[in-house]
Amino acid sequence: MTHSKPDDDTSNIDPSVADEVARAMEPYRGVMPPEVQQTMEEILTHALLTHPIGSLLMNRVKPRAERIRSGVEQADGSAAHEATKKAGSK
């Protein structure tokens, strides 16, 4: 049985996804043929990027922005300027 490769361009994979795939594949290195490992990596990467559960799991393991000071942060890690301005202008 052959599997078709996912259509996704894997050259721009988020480093956290690539790290998780590498970590998951570590027990199979040297045990399975390279072409089987490559297929498993492609399937796992595709699932982590496109499946709703895989995407949810990747959002949980992604590194979070380091908090420099207390305050409100947006999802992308940048501080919410309006909240900071209001808090400091008493």
Secondary structure in CASP SS format (residue, H / E / C, confidence):
PFRMAT SS
TARGET T0000
AUTHOR 0000-0000-0000
METHOD secondary structure of the structure
MODEL  1
M C 1.00
T C 1.00
H C 1.00
S C 1.00
K C 1.00
P C 1.00
D C 1.00
D C 1.00
D C 1.00
T H 1.00
S H 1.00
N H 1.00
I C 1.00
D C 1.00
P H 1.00
S H 1.00
V H 1.00
A H 1.00
D H 1.00
E H 1.00
V H 1.00
A H 1.00
R H 1.00
A H 1.00
M H 1.00
E H 1.00
P H 1.00
Y H 1.00
R C 1.00
G C 1.00
V C 1.00
M C 1.00
P C 1.00
P H 1.00
E H 1.00
V H 1.00
Q H 1.00
Q H 1.00
T H 1.00
M H 1.00
E H 1.00
E H 1.00
I H 1.00
L H 1.00
T H 1.00
H H 1.00
A H 1.00
L H 1.00
L H 1.00
T H 1.00
H C 1.00
P H 1.00
I H 1.00
G H 1.00
S H 1.00
L H 1.00
L H 1.00
M H 1.00
N H 1.00
R H 1.00
V H 1.00
K C 1.00
P C 1.00
R C 1.00
A C 1.00
E C 1.00
R C 1.00
I C 1.00
R C 1.00
S C 1.00
G C 1.00
V C 1.00
E E 1.00
Q C 1.00
A C 1.00
D C 1.00
G C 1.00
S C 1.00
A E 1.00
A C 1.00
H H 1.00
E H 1.00
A H 1.00
T H 1.00
K H 1.00
K H 1.00
A H 1.00
G H 1.00
S C 1.00
K C 1.00
END
